Amino acid sequence: MPELSARSVVKHLTSNNAVWLGLLCASALLTAAYTCVTPFAPFAVIAAAALSRRDALLLMGALWLVNQTVGFAWLHYPWTATTFAWGIAIAAAVMSGTLSARSTIERLSACRSSVQVLAAFLVAFAVYELALYSAALLVLGGSGAFTLHIIVEVLFINAVSLLGLLALSELAGVLRRAGRRPEIAPADFA
């Protein structure tokens, strides 16, 4: 398989708006499945690699909104000032992680796509977690949720989710290529 940039690895996702709707649905399912651990870092990497800065931030804002909607509507998050403040902190962390992923991909544009994606993922994850930890430590409380065991568990969930999103991206590309008619060169009729 020829080496591609991180942008082209996930380019087939941008060619179909139904796939973006699928990502929103996947976010909702992951929010429900993992309760308070929506894997935003993998989505940030995909968005940063495939979209303009503006569109990546819009998509991540939509994913955050889905996360909050699932949390309040189905998971019965309490309607308290602290819960709303955590929602705002999560939104800020999501946007920071997305911008960091995009910056990482741009800085590593000369590298292999696998290096770009891995580095963007690690940076997005670290920025997201550090932003949340800072909010917990400085303002909101709850820094006890940031033990090494919990961070490793959250990293694992994010890594598995990234692999799943990349696999779906590859599947979308295969299906798209399979749906195309092969081009017939004039020499084939000679």
N, C-alpha and C positions, 0 to 999 in steps of 0.2 A: 504494500500500500504506500503511495507516495506521501512524503511528509507534508503536512498542511499546517497553516497557522491556527492558533486557537480560534480565531474568528471563523475560519472556514470549516473547522471541525464541527461546529454547531450551526453552520449557516443554513442547513436544511430545516432547522427549526423555525427560522424566520420566514420561510417561504409559505408557511401555512398557519393562518390565524387560529385554526382549530387546535393546533399544537399548543399555542399560548393559552388557550382556554383549558387545554389538558394540564398544563403546568399549574394553572390556578386551582384546578380540581385536585391535582396531586398535592399541592400545598395544603388544601383543606383536609385531605385524607391523612397526610402526615401529621398535621396539627392534632387531629382527633386521635390518631394512633399513638403518638408520642406525648400527648397531653401538653406539657409546657416546653417541649423541645422541638420546635419547628426548625428543620435544617435550612436556615436562610443562607449560609455560606455557599452551598452548591448552586442554589438558584442565582446568587449574586455572580458567581463565576460564569454561568451560562449566559446571564443577561449582559454582563460586562463584555463577554467575548462576541456576542451575536448582535448587539444593539448599539445604537448611539448612546452617548452618556445620558441624554434626556430620556430616551425610551427605556434605558436600563433602570433609571430611577423611577420612572412611571410604573414599570412592571413590578419592581420591588415594592413600591408603595401599594400596588394592588394586591400583591402577595401578603403584605403586612395587614391590609384591611381584611382579607380573607381569614388570616390567622386570628385577628381580633373578633371577627364575626362568629367564627366557629367557637372561639373561647367563651364569648358571652352568651351566644344562643344555644350551644349544645353542651359545652363543658361547664356551664354555670359559674363562670368567673364572678366573684363578688363585685357588686357595683359600688366600689369605694374609691376615694381619692387616691389611695395608694395603688390600687389596681390600674386606674387610669394613668397615673404617673409612670408606672412600669410600662404601660403600653406606649407612652411617648418615648421612654428610654429605649424600648425595643425598636421603635421606628428610627430613632437617631442612630442606633447601632447598625441597623440594616442598611441605612443609606451610607454610613461611614464604611462599612464592609464592602458595599458595592463599588463605591468610588475607589477604595483601596485595591480591589480586584482589577478594576479597569486600568488603574495606574500601573499595576504590576504587569499586566499583559502588554501594555504599551511599552514599558521599559525593557521588557524581555522579547520584543518583537523579532530579534535576530535569533532567538533560541527555538528549539524544537517545540511543537505544540504541547507535547506532554509536559515539558518543563514549565511552559507558560501556565498551563492549567493547574499543575500541582502547586506552583509557587503562588498563583492567584488564590487558590483554595486555602492554603495555609495562612496567607496574609489576611484574607477576608475573615477566616475563622478567628484568628488572633485579635484582629481589630474589633470584631463583633463582641467577643467574650470580654476583652479589656474594657470596652465601652460599658457593657452591662455591669462588670465588676466595679468599675469606677462609680457608676450610679448607685450601686448597692452600698459601697463603702462610704461614699461622701454624702448621699442624700436619703436614699430609700430604705436602707437596711437590707438584711437578707444575704450578707456576704458569706454566710455559712453554706450557701448553695454552691459555692465555688471551690469545693475540695478537689484534690487531685483526682480522686476516684470519679467524681461527677463529671469533671472536665474531660477525662479520658472517655467516659461513656458517651458524652455529647459529641466528642470528636469522632468516635466510631460511628455514631448514627449519621453524622454529617458526611463522613467518608463513604459509607455505604450508599447514602442518598446520591452523592456525586457520581458514583459508579453506575447507579441505576439511571440517572438522568443522561449520562453519556451513552449508556447502552440504548436507551430510548432514542437518542439522537442518531445513533448509528442505524438502528432499526428503521427510523423514518427515512434516512438516506437510502437504505436498501429498498424499501418499499417504493420510494419515489423513482429510483432507477429502474425497478422492475416494471413500473407502470408506463415507462417511456417506450415508444416504438423505436427499434433500431434504425439508424440511418443507413440507407442503401446508397453506396457510391455509384456513379454512372458506370464505372468499370465493371461492376457486378452484372451488368446487363450485356456486356460485350461478348 
